[in-house]
Amino acid sequence: MKYAIIPGAFALLLTLSACKATPNPDSTSPSPSAASERARPHVATGSGFDYYLLNLSWSPEFCYSHPNAVECGSHSTFVLHGLWPQNTSGSYPENCSNAPGPADPASFSDIYPDQGLLEHEWKTHGTCSGLGANDFFTTARTAYKSVVIPPALSSLSSQTSMPPSEIISLFTSANPGLSPDSMAVSCGNNFLTAVEVCLDKSLHPIACGPIRSCRANTVRIPPPR
């Protein structure tokens, strides 16, 4: 969100959705992007924020219903959706300025090969970071690559099920710097859609505050297709 990419139809789907997170979500959304796009109050302008939310989407859930999408041929697991400024109040800033995006979008093709998604993430979230475009996407790349995907998930070969707390436990075991209160699991229709990590502005894990895992007792996790 190791690192797989978000080209093609998945990127377009994410681009067309508003990137949001909310405390205590109901786990009813069927797709990775929709599960990450949780409605809650937000601040429309202004670049002040308290921390980042790193969203790593579970690509196989999207690929289950879009098997012919180009990105599904890479059999990806977690892919970067975004690095989103958040506030401890539960609000978040969006669309904070008209600052230009990176001069060379291709230099970030490893994390955003679809230029439309890159532009969306910059306009909606990056402009609220207080960073220039190159620095924002470099920060997003650093945050993304700092999280080790647990082997039990990165090498998944058949569908499995586990409670959200067990998914978090796998991540904290693979990443000693993470604690359970710095993470949340997103799901839709009881399928895993994303793992979220709360980070301070220096990319150190912090408690998520209002961000909570989905309410499913058990989450189904399909393997890459």
N, C-alpha and C positions, 0 to 999 in steps of 0.2 A: 509497500500500500504501500542468492535467493531471488532476485526480484523480477517479477513478471510485470507486464505492461498492459495498458488499457487502450488498444486500438479500436477502430471500426465501430460496429453497432453498439457495443457496450459504452464506448466513449460518448456516442451520440445520445444514448439513453440518459447517461449521467448529465450531459450538458443540458438536456431539456428539462431536467429536474432541478428544483431548488435544493441546495445542500444544507441540511439542517439536522440538529440533534435536540433531544428533549429529555427531561427527567421522567422516569417511570413510564416508558413507552408501552403501549399495547402492541403485542406482537402479531399483527394481522396482515402485514404487507408481504406479497408473494415474490418480490424481486430484490436483488441486492441493492439496487439504487433506491428503490422505493422505501426499503427498510431503513436506509440511512437518511432519507429525506423526511425527518419527523417535524411536524408542525409545532411551533412554539413562538412566544413573543420575540421580536427582534428589534434591533436598533438599525434604522435604515442608513444612517450616515455617521461619520466620525470614526477615527482610527484608534481610539482608546479601547484596550481589551485586557483581559487578565491572564489568559493562558491559551494554548493551542489544543485542538482536538485532532489527532491523527486518525484518519479513517482508512482502514484496510478492508476492502470488500472481498468477499469470497466468490471468486469468479465462477466456480462450477455451478452455483445456483442459477446464475444467469444462463450459462451454457446449456443447462438442462432443457430450457425452453427455446433456446436459440442455437441448436447444434451446428448449424451451417455458418454461423458468424465466423469471420476470419480469425478473430482472436482465440476462438475456442480450439483451433488447431494446435495451439501452443501448449494446451493442457495445463494452464496456469492454476495456481491456488490463490493466494492472497495477492491482490493488486491495489495500487494506490488510488484511492478516490480523491483524497485531498487533505490539506493541512489547514484547519479552519480556526481563526481567532474566535474565542469564546469569552463570556463574562461569568463570574461566579454567581451572579444573580439569576442565571439561566437565560439571559438575553445574549445576542451576538450581533456584531456589526456586519453590514453588507454594503457593497457598491459604494465605497467611500470616496472615490475620486475617478477622474478620467485619465489617470497616469498611463503612459504607454506600456505595453507588455515588453517582453524581452526582445532585444534587437535580432537575436538568432534563435527562434523557437526550436530549431532542429537540435540545438545543443542540449535540450532537455527531452529529447525523444525517447530516452531510456525510461523516463517516468511518465511522460505524456506524448506518445507518438502521434496522437490525434490533435492537430493544432486547434481545432474548435474547442475541445475540452480544456486545453491549456489556456486559451483565451477566456473561457468561462471561469475557470478557477482563479485566474488573475483578477478579472473584473469584479467577481462576486466576493472573493475572499482575500486575495493577495493585496488589493488596494487598501485593505483595512489593517495590514500588518505593520505599517510604518516603514517597510522596506521597499527598495527598488525591486523591479521585476526579477532581475538576475539573482539578487540576494534572496528574494523570497523563494524562488524555485530551487536554488541551491540549498536553502534551509529545508525545504520539503523533501528533497532527495536525501539529505543527511538524516532527517527524522525517519524516513521510510527505511533506509538501509540500516538504521541502528537497531531495528527490531528483528530478532532471530525468530523465524517461523519454527514452531516445534516439529521435530521429525515425524511425530504421529500424524500431523496434518499435512506437512509438505510432501510426504510419501504415501498419502492415503490412496489405497487401490480399490476399496469397496466402501459402500455407504456404511456409516456408523452413527451412533446416537450417544449423546452425553449431556449432562446438565450444563448450563452456562458456566457454573462455578468450576466445573472440571476443565472446560476450555481455557478459562482464565488461569487455572492451576498449571496447565501445560505451558502457557506463555511465561508465567513467573518462574517456572523451573528452567526454561530455556533462556530466560533473561533475568539474571539475578538482581538487576537494578529495578525491575518492575515489582510492584506490589498489587495485590488484588484491588485495592481502592483506587489505583491509577488506571484501571481498565474497565471496559464495559463490552458486553456482547450484544449484537443486534441480530434479530431474527424475524422472519416473516412466515406465517403459517407453520411455525415450529421448525423451519429450516434456517440454518446459519446463513446470514447475509453479510455480516461484517464484524470485525473486532476493532474497537476504538481505544486509543491510548491518550491519556491527558498528559500534556507536557508544559513546563514553564517556558518562558521566552528564550531560555538557554538550552531548551530541549531536554531538560531533566524531568523524569516522571514525577507527577504530583497527584494528589487526591483529586478525583473528578468532581466532587461536590454534587451538583444536581444531576449529573449524567448517570443513568442507571442501566443495568442490563435488562434485556427483555424478560417478560414474565413466564415464559415457557418453562415447564419443569424439566423437559428433555428436548434437546435440539438435534434435529437430523442433519447430517453433514454428508452431502453427496461428493463422490470423488471427481477429479478432473475427467472430462470426457475426451 
